[in-house]
């Protein structure tokens, strides 16, 4: 009961925010269902793009660690690891935030369409966990390559 009330208030807030943004930009009186659907589709596209960039960063780091990790000095390893951590963290946070926007807009669409039986699942924690595991796995891979080269 409390969750449904909270969800109803969140959806109303999202509509008010969208309507306010729409009025500020276009001068009209509201957001149509089509426009909300388009905004949701764009949010999903942005999430998929940011996820792809994140996976590209992880893949590039692992390939670089495999190809040159054993020959890097400690300073070079520190610089590479720092760049990797900053870029993967920024893309991970950005991706999770964009996914949150997509989820809120998808819930708003489901609330409008009473015939819809779709259930919106929130995978925010699963996505965040995946990002943390992949980033940690990349760092452990570099550590393993360096450890084997020293030993």
NORDAWO-V122123 format. One record per residue. N is the residue number from 1. RES is the residue in three letters. SS is DSSP state (A for helix, B for strand, O for the rest). BURIAL is + if it has 9 or more other ideal C-beta (glycine too) atoms within 8 Angstrom, else -. D_FIRST is the distance of its C-alpha to the first C-alpha in Angstrom with 2 decimals. Layout:
n;res;ss;burial;d_first
N;RES;SS;BURIAL;D_FIRST
N;RES;SS;BURIAL;D_FIRST
This chain:
n;res;ss;burial;d_first
1;UNK;O;-;0.00
2;UNK;A;-;3.79
3;UNK;A;-;5.41
4;UNK;A;-;5.25
5;UNK;A;-;6.32
6;UNK;A;-;8.62
7;UNK;A;+;9.87
8;UNK;A;+;10.62
9;UNK;A;-;12.48
10;UNK;A;+;14.19
11;UNK;A;+;15.39
12;UNK;A;-;16.65
13;UNK;A;-;18.39
14;UNK;A;+;19.90
15;UNK;A;+;21.23
16;UNK;A;-;22.67
17;UNK;A;-;24.27
18;UNK;A;+;25.66
19;UNK;A;+;26.95
20;UNK;A;-;28.54
21;UNK;A;-;30.18
22;UNK;A;+;31.33
23;UNK;A;+;32.84
24;UNK;A;-;34.59
25;UNK;A;-;36.11
26;UNK;A;-;36.86
27;UNK;O;-;36.87
28;UNK;O;-;34.85
29;UNK;O;-;31.80
30;UNK;O;-;29.04
31;UNK;O;+;28.06
32;UNK;O;-;28.38
33;UNK;A;-;26.43
34;UNK;A;-;29.56
35;UNK;A;+;29.80
36;UNK;A;+;26.22
37;UNK;A;+;27.00
38;UNK;A;-;30.22
39;UNK;A;+;28.65
40;UNK;A;+;26.26
41;UNK;A;-;29.29
42;UNK;A;-;31.26
43;UNK;A;+;28.65
44;UNK;A;+;28.74
45;UNK;A;-;32.53
46;UNK;A;+;32.66
47;UNK;A;+;30.53
48;UNK;A;-;32.84
49;UNK;A;-;35.86
50;UNK;A;+;34.80
51;UNK;A;+;34.04
52;UNK;A;-;37.49
53;UNK;A;+;39.14
54;UNK;A;+;37.51
55;UNK;A;+;38.80
56;UNK;A;-;42.17
57;UNK;A;+;42.39
58;UNK;A;+;41.69
59;UNK;A;-;44.21
60;UNK;A;-;46.87
61;UNK;A;+;46.54
62;UNK;A;+;46.88
63;UNK;A;-;49.86
64;UNK;A;+;51.49
65;UNK;A;+;50.95
66;UNK;A;-;52.55
67;UNK;A;-;55.41
68;UNK;A;-;56.36
69;UNK;A;+;54.34
70;UNK;A;-;57.23
71;UNK;A;-;59.66
72;UNK;O;+;57.65
73;UNK;O;-;58.67
74;UNK;A;-;56.23
75;UNK;A;-;56.06
76;UNK;A;-;55.40
77;UNK;A;+;52.72
78;UNK;A;-;51.04
79;UNK;A;-;51.15
80;UNK;A;+;49.82
81;UNK;A;+;47.00
82;UNK;A;-;46.06
83;UNK;A;-;46.04
84;UNK;A;+;43.94
85;UNK;A;+;41.37
86;UNK;A;-;41.10
87;UNK;A;+;40.89
88;UNK;A;+;38.42
89;UNK;A;+;36.16
90;UNK;A;-;36.28
91;UNK;A;+;35.62
92;UNK;A;+;32.84
93;UNK;A;-;30.97
94;UNK;A;+;31.67
95;UNK;A;+;30.47
96;UNK;A;+;27.12
97;UNK;A;-;26.61
98;UNK;A;+;27.57
99;UNK;A;+;25.21
100;UNK;A;+;22.32
101;UNK;A;+;23.54
102;UNK;A;+;23.74
103;UNK;A;+;20.18
104;UNK;A;+;18.77
105;UNK;A;+;21.12
106;UNK;A;+;20.40
107;UNK;A;+;16.65
108;UNK;A;+;17.92
109;UNK;A;+;20.26
110;UNK;A;+;17.77
111;UNK;A;+;15.71
112;UNK;A;-;19.08
113;UNK;O;-;20.30
114;UNK;O;-;18.38
115;UNK;O;-;20.84
116;UNK;O;-;20.03
117;UNK;O;-;18.64
118;UNK;O;-;18.98
119;UNK;O;-;16.50
120;UNK;O;-;17.08
121;UNK;O;-;17.72
122;UNK;O;-;18.22
123;UNK;O;-;21.61
124;UNK;A;+;22.29
125;UNK;A;-;22.90
126;UNK;A;-;24.92
127;UNK;A;+;27.02
128;UNK;A;+;27.57
129;UNK;A;-;28.66
130;UNK;A;-;30.96
131;UNK;A;+;32.57
132;UNK;A;+;33.18
133;UNK;A;-;34.66
134;UNK;A;+;36.90
135;UNK;A;+;38.14
136;UNK;A;-;38.87
137;UNK;A;-;40.52
138;UNK;A;+;42.77
139;UNK;A;+;43.86
140;UNK;A;-;44.55
141;UNK;A;+;46.57
142;UNK;A;+;48.69
143;UNK;A;-;49.18
144;UNK;A;-;50.29
145;UNK;A;+;52.74
146;UNK;A;+;54.21
147;UNK;A;-;54.45
148;UNK;A;-;56.28
149;UNK;A;+;58.66
150;UNK;A;-;59.56
151;UNK;O;-;60.08
